[in-house]
Amino acid sequence: MSTAQHKIGSGFGARSTADDVLQGIDLSGKLAIVTGGYSGLGLETTRALTKAGAHVVVPARRPATAREALDGIEGAEVDELDLGDLRSVRAFAERFLASDRLVDIVINNAGIMACPETRVGPGWETQFATNHLGHYALVNRLWPAIEPGGARIVSVSSAGHHYSGIRWDDVHWKSGYDKWEAYGQAKTANVLFAVHLDRLGQESGVRAFSLHPGGILTPLQRHLPQQEMVDRGWIDENGTPLNPEGFKTPEQGAATQVWAATSPQLAGMGGVYCEDCDIAEPAPADGTRVGVRDYAIDPVQAARLWEMSAELTGVNAFA
């Protein structure tokens, strides 16, 4: 499969911060939507974008918590959104569209990782439903505000996509649930979503990207028992990172999604998976979890996932 998955020599890297990649970029007059933009990488993303002049709408499952976290950040606006509830997604989108504003950037940042087996809506597996289907429905419902301005859509995936492709015969894990493989499927879905959205949107000037932010210790790990993180070699028994150099800071972790959302180096490009503030290379054959797996950027699987998502959610801006 031919691929655009090759580094472009951005000049940035794993230790670049969100502020670094925004040097010289003026976002005055731009409007961004950052899901989960009040915690972890999302908070740093909101801080960096507003500092560069953007107005950032932060849809939050816990609006009061979000307002507290964003207190003092000028240019940040909070609204309510639960990605695991399609009624909430629809309500948020309707409120936003009623404001008659256009969107320049959408960063689908919110997510959950390796949670115990839980279900939302009509019995959907929670990681797939929240990380993928909720964001799929959100972007499609916001399309009337996204399409006119030629927005960039950024789908925050993870190296976790290496854990699993799409389980086409059982996407909702009705049997044999594995929290890490379920996370992997959801993260693969994030990549495939960007691949197909980019194909559909580029005629309107809308381009989509996905990315791995890097390894960062944030509230994303809230579902992991401390002992599991000890066993994985992330922290010691006191909760101290065992290999600090192996983790990024939140400011560094936010950099790739901010770069994908704003960099002029990506003009005319789209549908690619990024890491360390550059386009990622294809994953090596030895199974090392770097780069992007073929199944995550396969346009046939991307189109298939889009159709499945449309059927499940009842939403498709391109129907």
Sequence and secondary structure as in RCSB ss.txt:
>XXXX:A:sequence
MSTAQHKIGSGFGARSTADDVLQGIDLSGKLAIVTGGYSGLGLETTRALTKAGAHVVVPARRPATAREALDGIEG
AEVDELDLGDLRSVRAFAERFLASDRLVDIVINNAGIMACPETRVGPGWETQFATNHLGHYALVNRLWPAIEPGG
ARIVSVSSAGHHYSGIRWDDVHWKSGYDKWEAYGQAKTANVLFAVHLDRLGQESGVRAFSLHPGGILTPLQRHLP
QQEMVDRGWIDENGTPLNPEGFKTPEQGAATQVWAATSPQLAGMGGVYCEDCDIAEPAPADGTRVGVRDYAIDPV
QAARLWEMSAELTGVNAFA
>XXXX:A:secstr
     S    S  TT  HHHHTTT   TT EEEETTTTSHHHHHHHHHHHHTT EEEEEESSHHHHHHHTTT TT
EEEEE  TT HHHHHHHHHHHHHTT   SEEEE     S  S EETTTEEHHIIIIIIHHHHHHHHTHHHHTTTT
 EEEEE  GGGGG    TT TT SSS  HHHHHHHHHHHHHHHHHHHHHHHGGGT EEEEEE     SGGGGGS 
HHHHHHTTSB TTS BS GGGS  HHHHTHHHHHHHH GGGTT  S EEETTEE  B  TT  S SB GGGS HH
HHHHHHHHHHHHHS  TT 
